[in-house]
Amino acid sequence: DPQSIRTNPAVIASYLGTDERAIQRSNTSE
């Protein structure tokens, strides 16, 4: 599910190529 991907920093990092900024955004959005 898209939500699972968005809420999973590890998946986001893997998807974007370990983009720490994206992980921080995910945590901030939540």
KABEL-V30032 format. One record per residue. SS is DSSP state (a for helix, b for strand, c for the rest). PHI is phi in whole degrees, 0 to 359 (999 if undefined). D_LAST is the distance of its C-alpha to the last C-alpha in Angstrom with 1 decimal. Layout:
ss | phi | d_last
SS | PHI | D_LAST
SS | PHI | D_LAST
This chain:
ss | phi | d_last
c | 999 | 16.6
a | 305 | 14.5
a | 297 | 11.3
a | 299 | 12.4
a | 294 | 13.0
a | 294 | 9.7
c | 269 | 7.9
c | 249 | 11.0
a | 307 | 11.5
a | 296 | 15.1
a | 292 | 15.6
a | 299 | 14.0
a | 299 | 16.2
a | 292 | 19.1
a | 291 | 18.6
a | 265 | 18.6
c | 89 | 21.0
c | 53 | 19.0
c | 268 | 17.3
a | 300 | 15.6
a | 298 | 14.4
a | 295 | 12.4
a | 296 | 10.9
a | 296 | 10.0
a | 298 | 8.5
a | 299 | 6.3
a | 293 | 5.2
a | 289 | 5.3
a | 295 | 3.8
c | 274 | 0.0
